[in-house]
Each structure stands twice: as structure tokens, then as C-alpha cells.
């Protein structure tokens, strides 16, 4: 059984469990608006931003949202939690935004992932994720290892996170490479190989009312030399901000 079929079976099993199960008292449904903005690392692409509606559902073991996709927490014991998910991933760039990207077609794709979290001490957690692309766009994998610390700062909850993402050569090529069919006189063929991106992020949230809240996240990723050397990349740092408003029912 290939990974795509395995993920499909998993999704069906989760959906059946949702349909036949009973919602517990912790179940919640929320709607809101999310702003996403950042500086692109691609050549001659200016800052990109978008405001979009957000919808999510969380029943404890099962949650659904655009950002995280369909998530099923199948193990929760003491300090360890584990989950599986299927989530959409936006295309890395739109070729119409820069002459340097003309003819470079990239599309939305889906990742199937296995995630684990371990509580080292109160407020300090280690996370691991392994994901593989399941829509046959490039058949690439990633690993993500990070550590996060919760800090109450002047009564405001703040989460600091640092980690690194590893992309195999297929995924890195989809994001930063130039295929032979995409090479031109001004754009050489390029394959970055495996890529490792260290990153840091800061997150916080603020309760406006019992049901309405604001949240914000700032993330900065640092591209290694073999990604920056690509003819379609001209920056070493990818900084983006997410700000949102949620209302829980």
C-alpha cells in the first residue's frame, strides 16, 4: 500500500469516528479572520499579504482547520502526545509575480504527517514532525524538530519557539530548484539537494471576551547557502507575521 492510499484510509477512519462518535463537552467551533504577511525570498517578488476567513473545529482528539488540516490525536499519555494529520500547503510562489519565475509552475499540495510532543517540564516542550507530500506533485519529505517555552510576560502569555526543518532533495527542488524544462538563457537549471532551515518564532494571544480572542505569531526562517544560490532566490531570510481574530461558539 503506498503512502497516498494509507493516508486516504486514515482520513476515512477519522471521518467515520467523527460521524459515529458523540461530541464531548470540550468540543468547540470557531470562526474569524486571519491576516498573513511576509517578505518573499524569491527574486523580484515584493512583500506578499492576504486577509482570509478562518474556520476551525476542535473536539479534543480531532480538530479541523485550514492551517493544520485534519488532525487526529491518537495517543495522549502523561507527558507525551502523538497525532496524525492531512493538511493543505499553499504553493510556494505565483509565477506571475516576477519575471524571474515566468514558466515556473507550482501548485497547492497536501502533506500527510506524524507529529509527537514531549513535555520536558512545565511550559517547556519538545516537538517532532515527519511529513510526506501525498498528492504526487513532487513526492518529497520533511522533518521538523523544535523546542518551545511558555512564558507569562507581564500577565500576557508568550510562546517562544526555536527549531529546524529538513527538506529532502525532492521537496527542496520544488521550493527552490529549477528543473531542466524550466531553464532559460537567464535562468540556469539548479538542484539545491537537501536543505535545512533553522527558524525562531514568537506567539501570543489575548482574550477580548469570554468567546472572542486575538492571536499573533511572528516567524523567521533562515535559508542555507545551497537554497540561496538558486537563481530564483535572492534573500537569506523569510519573515512572516500572522494576526487573527477568533470567535468561539
C-alpha positions in Angstrom: 0.0 0.0 0.0 1.5 3.4 -1.0 1.6 6.3 1.3 -1.2 8.2 -0.5 -3.6 5.2 -0.1 -2.6 4.8 3.5 -3.4 8.5 4.2 -6.7 8.2 2.5 -7.7 5.2 4.6 -6.6 7.1 7.7 -8.8 10.1 6.7 -11.8 7.8 6.1 -11.3 6.2 9.5 -11.1 9.6 11.2 -14.2 10.8 9.5 -16.1 7.7 10.4 -15.1 8.2 14.1 -16.4 11.7 13.9 -19.6 10.7 12.4 -20.3 7.8 14.9 -18.9 9.5 18.0 -20.5 11.9 20.3 -19.1 15.4 20.7 -17.7 15.9 24.2 -18.1 19.0 26.4 -14.8 20.4 25.2 -15.8 20.5 21.6 -15.7 24.0 20.1 -16.3 25.6 16.8 -14.7 29.0 15.9 -14.7 31.4 13.0 -12.7 34.5 12.4 -10.3 36.5 10.2 -6.6 36.0 9.7 -4.0 38.3 8.2 -0.8 36.8 6.8 2.0 39.0 5.6 5.7 38.5 4.8 8.7 39.2 2.8 9.3 36.7 -0.1 12.7 35.1 -0.6 12.1 34.8 -4.3 13.8 37.1 -6.9 12.0 40.4 -7.5 8.9 39.3 -5.5 7.8 42.1 -3.2 6.1 41.5 0.2 3.0 39.4 0.0 0.0 39.7 2.2 -3.6 38.4 2.4 -6.7 38.6 4.7 -8.8 35.4 4.7 -11.6 33.9 6.8 -10.7 31.2 9.2 -12.9 28.3 10.4 -11.9 25.6 12.8 -13.4 22.8 14.9 -11.8 21.1 17.9 -13.2 18.2 19.9 -10.0 17.3 21.8 -8.8 14.3 19.9 -10.0 15.6 16.5 -9.5 19.1 15.1 -10.0 20.6 11.6 -8.7 23.9 10.3 -7.1 25.2 7.1 -3.7 25.7 8.6 -3.4 22.4 10.4 -5.8 20.4 8.2 -7.5 17.3 9.7 -5.7 16.2 12.8 -6.3 13.1 14.9 -4.6 12.8 18.3 -4.3 9.0 18.8 -2.0 9.0 21.8 -2.1 11.2 24.9 -0.4 9.8 28.0 1.4 11.6 30.8 3.8 13.9 29.0 3.7 12.5 25.5 1.1 13.2 22.8 1.1 11.9 19.2 -1.1 12.7 16.2 -1.5 12.2 12.5 -2.8 14.8 10.1 -3.5 15.6 6.4 -3.1 19.3 5.6 -3.1 21.6 2.6 0.1 23.6 1.8 -0.1 26.7 -0.3 2.1 26.9 -3.5 5.5 28.4 -2.6 5.1 31.2 -5.2 3.0 32.5 -8.1 5.0 32.6 -11.3 3.1 35.7 -12.4 4.5 37.8 -9.6 8.0 38.0 -11.1 9.7 37.8 -14.5 12.3 35.6 -12.7 9.6 33.0 -12.1 7.9 33.0 -15.5 7.2 29.4 -16.6 7.8 28.0 -13.1 4.5 26.2 -12.3 3.9 25.4 -8.6 0.6 24.3 -7.1 -1.1 23.7 -3.8 -0.4 20.3 -2.4 -1.2 18.2 0.7 1.0 16.7 3.3 0.4 13.7 5.5 2.2 14.0 8.8 3.0 12.2 12.0 3.7 14.5 15.0 4.8 14.0 18.6 5.2 16.3 21.5 7.0 15.7 24.8 6.6 17.9 27.9 10.1 18.3 29.3 8.9 20.5 32.2 6.0 22.8 32.9 5.8 25.2 29.9 8.8 23.6 28.1 8.0 21.2 25.2 9.9 19.4 22.5 8.1 18.7 19.2 8.9 16.5 16.2 7.1 16.1 12.9 7.7 14.0 9.9 5.6 14.8 6.8 5.4 13.5 3.2 3.7 15.0 0.2 0.7 12.8 -0.7 -0.7 14.5 -3.9 2.2 13.3 -6.2 3.3 16.9 -7.1 6.9 16.2 -6.1 6.9 13.3 -3.6 9.1 15.0 -1.0 9.5 14.7 2.7 10.3 17.0 5.6 11.3 16.6 9.3 10.7 19.4 11.8 12.3 19.4 15.3 11.7 22.2 17.7 11.5 23.3 21.3 9.1 25.8 22.8 8.8 27.7 26.1 5.7 29.2 27.5 6.5 32.5 29.4 3.9 34.7 31.2 5.2 38.2 30.4 3.5 40.9 32.4 0.4 38.8 32.6 0.5 38.1 28.8 1.1 34.5 27.6 4.1 34.3 25.2 5.4 31.2 23.5 9.0 31.2 22.3 10.0 28.5 19.8 13.2 27.6 18.0 13.8 24.7 15.7 14.9 23.5 12.3 13.2 22.0 9.2 14.9 19.5 7.0 13.7 19.1 3.4 14.8 16.2 1.2 16.0 16.9 -2.3 12.6 16.5 -3.9 10.9 19.0 -1.6 13.8 21.4 -1.7 13.8 21.3 -5.5 10.0 22.0 -5.6 10.6 25.1 -3.4 13.9 26.4 -4.6 15.1 24.4 -7.6 14.9 25.0 -11.4 14.1 21.9 -13.5 15.7 21.3 -16.9 12.4 22.1 -18.6 12.3 25.4 -16.7 15.8 26.6 -17.5 16.2 29.6 -19.8 19.1 31.7 -21.0 18.6 33.9 -17.9 17.8 31.1 -15.5 20.1 28.1 -15.2 19.0 24.6 -14.1 19.6 24.2 -10.4 19.1 21.4 -7.8 19.8 22.5 -4.2 19.9 19.0 -2.8 18.7 18.5 0.8 18.0 21.8 2.7 17.9 22.6 6.4 16.2 25.8 7.6 16.6 26.9 11.2 13.8 29.1 12.5 12.6 31.1 15.5 9.1 32.3 16.3 7.1 34.2 18.9 3.4 33.7 19.5 0.9 35.2 21.9 -2.9 35.5 22.3 -5.2 37.9 24.1 -8.8 37.2 25.3 -11.1 40.1 24.4 -14.2 38.5 25.9 -15.1 35.0 27.1 -15.6 33.9 23.5 -13.5 36.3 21.4 -9.7 36.4 21.2 -6.8 37.8 19.3 -3.7 35.9 18.4 -0.4 36.7 16.7 2.7 34.9 15.5 6.0 36.2 14.1 8.3 33.6 12.4 11.7 34.0 10.9 13.4 31.2 8.8 17.0 31.3 7.7 17.9 29.8 4.3 21.2 27.9 3.9 23.7 28.6 1.1 22.5 25.9 -1.2 19.0 27.4 -1.2 20.2 31.0 -1.6 22.4 30.0 -4.5 19.3 29.2 -6.6 18.8 31.6 -9.5 15.2 32.2 -8.3 16.2 33.1 -4.7 17.7 36.4 -3.7 17.1 36.6 0.1 18.5 34.6 3.0 15.7 35.3 5.5 12.0 34.6 5.3 10.0 36.7 7.9 6.2 36.5 8.1 3.5 37.6 10.5 0.1 36.1 11.3 -2.5 38.1 13.2 -6.0 36.8 13.7 -9.3 37.3 15.4 -11.3 34.3 16.6 -14.8 33.8 18.0 -15.6 30.5 19.7 -19.2 29.2 19.8 
